[in-house]
Amino acid sequence: MDEDELDLWGAREVDEHAPAAPLGDDAHAGLLARYVEVERELATRWPESKLEPSLDRVRAVVDILGDPQKAYPVIHVAGTNGKTSTARMIESLLRSFGLRTGLTTSPHLHSVRERIRLDGEAVDLERFVAVHDDIAPYVDAVDRRTVELGGPRLSYFEMLTVMAFATFADAPVDVAVIETGMGGTWDATNVADGSVAVITPIDLDHQEYLGPDIATIAGEKAGIIKDQAAVVLARQGLEAAEVLLRRTVEAGATVAREGVEFGVVSRAPAVGGQVLALQGPGALYDDIFLPLFGEHQASNAAVALAAVEAFLGGGAQSLDPELVRAGFASVSSPGRLEVVRRGPTVVVDAAHNPHGARALASAIADGFEFTRLIGVVAVLTDKDARGLLIALEPILAEVVVTRSTSPRAVDPDELAALAVEVFGQERVHVAARLSEAIDVAVELADEAAAELGGGAGVLVTGSVVTAAEARALLGRVEA
């Protein structure tokens, strides 16, 4: 959830993209109706933007269920930015080695079923409903007890976390890759004990819950590091690194650090992505095609490789390079520097804080050759909108500020006032709705392309909500 808290309240909780029932198929129609009921029930729970830091509720439910999260080894992923992309790379690599995988990430773009994946695919309607209904009586019992004691019911995220654990145990999977929602120490996923703990880059975000500074936030993220685990650390600032390494020593864990034991040796742009040489803790792997753009994704790939080396070979043995190449080649990360249209090129990215926006700006400059780029930006109220706009300003000729359908979206006029301070009045446009903003940006890009002879494009960013809605508007919703 650190890659942005997708608002799931209102009409969007119902999975509009679930497979439609064939005409006359009463059984499937009944299943779809039950699925809609389940999503509506989930929507009555606390949203992910409202938290009570505690593992008590989740721990009580999994205890009743027999601790399904202990039925398989876990690779646990925490951090501020890059968690979802890194988790997806880890899962793809593990599948290339013939393992049956479970993957849980958050938030989702279009369907809540995206959050629980088996062998790379979102769970189907039948399994999603069945798992929910299987655990519902036990969750209800914990809910009643918690409410009697003056606390809340399980939250939306907590409920989905338990569902993921149960799904993976029932499958069963050989390994589960589990992304934290927020923090680490008291994150709902932390009832699982990761044999490998992965910490992606840490920056300021969610300070109201995680703490006011990098060191405090790093302390929360470090909570996923368990005794005797293998720890994989992405490149960190000094404040975060000191905290994480101290926790590693306390836990008696082994550690692999980006830039020391592993890292990116070389990278070169390629059609549809980039070609990498990666040094893992155990071996060098070259000629790796990664179908994602940007230096930050190359770094994520190095972290993912180190995590898989730690899991499969203890961090000291080399892996089959052909399987490594196959695993990376099949990676996808929807909503992350994703080209969703050509003529003009429209890129969608879920960057939602200054750190993510700086990585996005660098990746655009690195992987694309726009002569003029028009931005469409919509952010949520608890984010550093000014910092995000400052990070994007060097790559954007003009910006269209707007809002998503989220009730937490910043008002376009308020966002415009910030944008004018950063871009100047003449470079800022305002649109009441995202669809209108995209139309304005495409028109501006078309005008620029006619004037410059091509090369103009559009970048839509600011939150996961924004990325998801842009993908839907531009017809990139998967069934």
C-alpha angles and dihedrals in degrees: 000000000000088000082069136305106255110214108237100178125111125018094341095073090074108083101240090179099057113124111276119242115254111250110274094011098130095176093054092044089053091049091050091049091051090048090055089051091052092051090049091051091050089051091060089066127088111288121239091257090066118064143173107197104233140114093201097098096047092041091053093053097045089047090058090046092053097257100287090184088069094057094086139022116271135215105200120203125197135160141103104268133019097025097124096045091046092048091050091051092049091050093048092051092050091051091051087060091056099258123141106237141202120199130185121183136160149258108021127220104216113345129036087222088072088075094066115051134176117197090347097307128107112250113264125246095259096052093042092053094042094052092047093050092045094056098033097091091053092046090049090054092052091044092054093048093047093048091049088057091051099259134117129267118254109295126238091262094045092051093050091047091056090046090053092050091050093045092053093047092049095048089043111229130197092221137000125215107206125191118202119236100216131344116342116238096067098018111130091241091060094086082081118082110223116212083201121037117196122194116192121198114310124217139151113299136128090017091165088068106021103040141270101276144037095257093054092045090049089052090057093047090048089064091088091064105102130191114289093000125144109247125205115192124194116215107294138185116255095260093054095039093056092052095045095047091048090054091047091055092047090052094047087236129155116239138208116191128200109243092025114047095012142005150127111310096182141345134190131184116254136178106285096004139339142297116236143190109205129192110212123191088260107032149353118260120193138181093039114162112209113188092211130088133235143045090265091060090050087053090048088052092054090051091048092050092050090050093052092046089052092049099044102030108018090251092285104079129073121239129224102280094210091056090047090053091047092050095052094043091060096050119121130179111186115208093021111107087324121169105221101169142020127211094065102016111240117196122193123201133172097216107147107167135046094261092054092043092053090052089048093051091050092048093050091052090046102044106030136052103212116167089196127009125196118202128215110196131184121163140179125251098248094057133091096254094171092052091049092051092048090053092051099042097087093059100039123082091190136358133215110204119203142140138258123226091263114120086225094057117126112249110257093233091052091048090047091057089056092044092053089055090054104034105023125246097278094058098050128087128179128215127179095217136033093238090055091046092054090050091051092048093048090050091050090048092049090051091049092048091052090050097043099034097251137314099105122131148167130242119198115194148129105109144005088258090056093048093048095049092046091051090051093047090051095047100253100127113127119220 
